[in-house]
Amino acid sequence: MSKFARVVVTAVLFAFVPPAFAWGPDGHRVVGSVADQLLTDNAKQQIAAIVGVDLRTAGPWLDCVKSVQRQADGSLAYVVNPAFEPPCTPFANDHAAMIDYVARNWIDCVYPEGVVDETKNRGCHQTYHFDDVAIQRDRFDRNYAGTNDHDLVAATNAAMAVLLGRPAPPPFSIKDKKEALFMLAHLVGDMTQPLHVGALYLDEKGPWRIQM
C-alpha cells in the first residue's frame, strides 16, 4: 500500500470512528473511581495517607504535569490553560512538585537508530503514556519494534518498583511513593486507552501512528 493510500485509509478511519480516542480527565476519573471501589479499607487509608486524595482525583495528575512547559530562557513553569485546568485544580498548590517531576524526567529519550526523537522540545516524560507496538501484534514483547525503555509498560513497572520500596530504574526519576501512585493511577487508564497502546500499522520502517 502506498503512503498516500495509508494516509487516506487513516483519514477515513478517523472520520467514522467516534471521538473517543482519548479518555481525557473524565475517563481517568472513571478508572480511578473503579479502583477506589475495589480497594480494601486498609488500602484506601494507605493511599489517602500517601497522596492525600482518592484515586479518582489522582487519575488526571500525569496529564496535568503536561502544563509544565519549557520557557524561552530554558526554565520550566506551570502554565495554566483554562481549557484543561478544571481536573487539575485539586493540585493547585502542587505546581512546584509538578515542575520538579518534569525537570527530573526531562531527558533525551533513547530511540533505535534512525528513529527521530520528537520529545526534545517537550520532555521525555511525555512518552511514558504510550506504547507503539504495531496493531497487528497480538501481545506485548520487548523484541517488537515500537517498544522502548521509557514507554508505558516501562513507566508502569518503574512506578510499581517504587511502591514496593525499590528505586526506579533509569531513565525514570520517581521521587517517592506519592509520585509513583500519581503515575500509576493514570498509567493504568492509559493502558486501556485507544491509540495509547498500539500503532496503526507496521511497515518496512517500523510502527507508524498518529500522536494523540
C-alpha positions as CSV (number, residue, x, y, z in Angstrom):
1,M,0.0,0.0,0.0
2,S,1.4,3.4,-1.0
3,K,2.0,6.1,1.6
4,F,-0.8,8.2,0.1
5,A,-3.2,5.3,0.4
6,R,-2.3,4.7,4.0
7,V,-3.0,8.3,4.8
8,V,-6.4,8.2,3.1
9,V,-7.3,5.0,5.0
10,T,-6.3,6.6,8.2
11,A,-8.3,9.7,7.4
12,V,-11.4,7.6,6.7
13,L,-11.0,5.7,10.0
14,F,-10.8,9.0,11.9
15,A,-13.9,10.2,10.1
16,F,-16.1,7.3,11.0
17,V,-14.8,6.4,14.5
18,P,-16.5,8.3,17.3
19,P,-14.2,10.9,19.0
20,A,-13.3,8.6,21.9
21,F,-9.6,8.1,21.3
22,A,-8.6,10.0,24.4
23,W,-10.1,9.2,27.8
24,G,-9.4,12.7,29.0
25,P,-9.8,13.6,32.6
26,D,-13.3,12.1,32.8
27,G,-12.1,8.7,31.6
28,H,-9.2,8.7,34.1
29,R,-11.5,9.7,36.9
30,V,-13.8,6.7,36.0
31,V,-10.8,4.3,36.0
32,G,-9.7,5.7,39.4
33,S,-13.2,5.5,40.7
34,V,-13.4,1.8,39.8
35,A,-10.1,1.2,41.6
36,D,-11.4,3.1,44.6
37,Q,-14.4,0.8,44.8
38,L,-12.2,-2.3,44.6
39,L,-9.8,-1.3,47.4
40,T,-9.9,-2.7,50.9
41,D,-10.4,-0.2,53.7
42,N,-6.8,-0.6,54.7
43,A,-5.6,0.1,51.1
44,K,-7.8,3.2,51.0
45,Q,-6.3,4.5,54.2
46,Q,-2.8,3.9,52.9
47,I,-3.5,5.7,49.6
48,A,-5.0,8.6,51.4
49,A,-2.0,8.9,53.7
50,I,0.4,8.8,50.7
51,V,-1.3,11.1,48.1
52,G,-3.9,12.9,50.2
53,V,-6.7,12.2,47.7
54,D,-8.6,9.2,46.3
55,L,-7.6,7.5,43.0
56,R,-10.5,9.2,41.2
57,T,-8.9,12.6,42.0
58,A,-5.4,11.4,41.4
59,G,-6.1,9.9,38.0
60,P,-5.6,13.1,35.8
61,W,-2.4,14.2,37.6
62,L,0.0,12.8,35.0
63,D,-1.8,14.8,32.3
64,C,-1.8,17.9,34.5
65,V,2.0,17.9,34.5
66,K,1.8,18.5,30.8
67,S,1.1,22.1,31.7
68,V,4.7,22.4,32.8
69,Q,6.4,23.9,29.8
70,R,9.9,25.0,28.9
71,Q,10.2,28.8,28.7
72,A,12.4,30.8,26.3
73,D,15.1,31.1,28.9
74,G,15.2,27.3,29.4
75,S,13.4,27.3,32.7
76,L,10.3,25.3,33.4
77,A,7.0,26.8,34.5
78,Y,3.4,25.6,35.1
79,V,1.3,27.4,32.5
80,V,-2.4,27.5,33.3
81,N,-4.6,26.6,30.3
82,P,-8.3,27.3,31.2
83,A,-9.5,24.6,28.8
84,F,-7.5,21.9,30.6
85,E,-7.3,23.2,34.1
86,P,-10.5,22.0,35.9
87,P,-9.3,18.4,36.7
88,C,-6.0,19.9,37.9
89,T,-7.5,22.3,40.4
90,P,-7.0,19.8,43.3
91,F,-3.3,20.1,42.7
92,A,-3.2,23.9,42.5
93,N,-0.8,24.0,45.5
94,D,1.3,21.3,43.9
95,H,2.8,23.1,40.9
96,A,6.3,23.2,42.4
97,A,6.2,19.4,42.8
98,M,5.0,19.0,39.2
99,I,7.8,21.2,37.9
100,D,10.3,19.2,39.9
101,Y,8.9,15.9,38.5
102,V,9.2,17.2,34.9
103,A,12.7,18.6,35.4
104,R,13.9,15.3,36.7
105,N,12.3,13.4,33.8
106,W,13.1,15.9,31.0
107,I,15.8,13.9,29.5
108,D,16.7,12.8,25.9
109,C,14.8,9.6,25.2
110,V,16.8,6.8,23.7
111,Y,15.4,5.5,20.4
112,P,16.7,2.9,17.9
113,E,19.0,4.3,15.2
114,G,17.0,6.2,12.5
115,V,14.0,7.0,14.7
116,V,13.5,10.7,15.2
117,D,13.4,11.9,18.8
118,E,10.3,14.2,18.8
119,T,10.4,14.7,22.6
120,K,13.4,17.0,22.9
121,N,11.3,20.1,23.0
122,R,8.5,18.7,25.2
123,G,10.2,16.3,27.6
124,C,10.8,12.6,27.7
125,H,8.1,12.2,30.4
126,Q,5.6,12.7,27.6
127,T,6.5,9.3,26.2
128,Y,5.5,7.5,29.4
129,H,1.9,7.4,28.3
130,F,2.3,5.3,25.1
131,D,3.4,2.0,23.7
132,D,3.7,1.9,19.9
133,V,3.6,-1.9,19.2
134,A,2.0,-2.4,15.8
135,I,-1.7,-3.2,15.9
136,Q,-1.0,-6.5,14.0
137,R,0.7,-7.9,17.1
138,D,-1.4,-10.0,19.4
139,R,0.7,-9.4,22.5
140,F,3.4,-7.2,24.0
141,D,7.0,-8.2,23.5
142,R,10.2,-6.2,24.2
143,N,11.6,-7.5,21.0
144,Y,8.9,-5.8,18.9
145,A,9.6,-2.5,17.2
146,G,7.8,0.3,18.9
147,T,8.8,-0.6,22.5
148,N,11.5,1.3,24.4
149,D,12.9,1.8,27.9
150,H,10.7,4.8,28.6
151,D,7.3,3.6,27.2
152,L,4.0,2.9,29.1
153,V,5.0,-0.6,30.2
154,A,8.4,0.6,31.5
155,A,6.8,3.5,33.3
156,T,4.2,1.3,34.9
157,N,6.9,-1.1,36.1
158,A,9.0,1.8,37.4
159,A,6.1,3.2,39.4
160,M,5.3,-0.2,40.9
161,A,9.0,-0.7,41.8
162,V,9.0,2.5,43.9
163,L,5.7,1.4,45.6
164,L,7.5,-1.8,46.5
165,G,10.3,0.1,48.1
166,R,12.8,-0.3,45.3
167,P,14.4,2.5,43.3
168,A,13.0,3.4,39.9
169,P,15.2,2.0,37.0
170,P,16.7,4.5,34.6
171,P,15.7,6.6,32.8
172,F,12.9,7.3,35.3
173,S,13.2,9.6,38.3
174,I,10.4,8.9,40.7
175,K,11.0,10.7,44.0
176,D,8.7,8.8,46.3
177,K,5.6,6.7,46.7
178,K,3.3,9.7,46.3
179,E,4.7,10.4,42.8
180,A,4.6,6.7,42.0
181,L,0.9,6.5,43.0
182,F,0.0,9.5,40.9
183,M,1.7,7.9,37.9
184,L,0.2,4.5,38.4
185,A,-3.3,5.9,38.8
186,H,-3.0,7.5,35.4
187,L,-1.0,4.9,33.5
188,V,-3.4,2.0,34.3
189,G,-6.0,4.1,32.4
190,D,-3.6,4.8,29.5
191,M,-3.1,1.0,29.1
192,T,-6.7,0.6,28.1
193,Q,-7.0,3.8,26.0
194,P,-7.3,3.5,22.2
195,L,-4.2,4.7,20.4
196,H,-2.2,4.8,23.6
197,V,-1.3,1.2,23.1
198,G,-0.7,0.1,19.6
199,A,0.4,1.7,16.3
200,L,-2.0,1.9,13.4
201,Y,0.1,-0.4,11.3
202,L,3.5,-1.8,10.6
203,D,5.6,-1.2,7.5
204,E,9.2,-1.6,6.5
205,K,10.1,1.4,8.6
206,G,8.5,0.1,11.8
207,P,5.3,1.0,13.6
208,W,3.5,4.1,12.4
209,R,1.0,6.0,14.5
210,I,-0.8,9.3,14.9
211,Q,0.1,11.0,18.2
212,M,-3.0,11.9,20.1
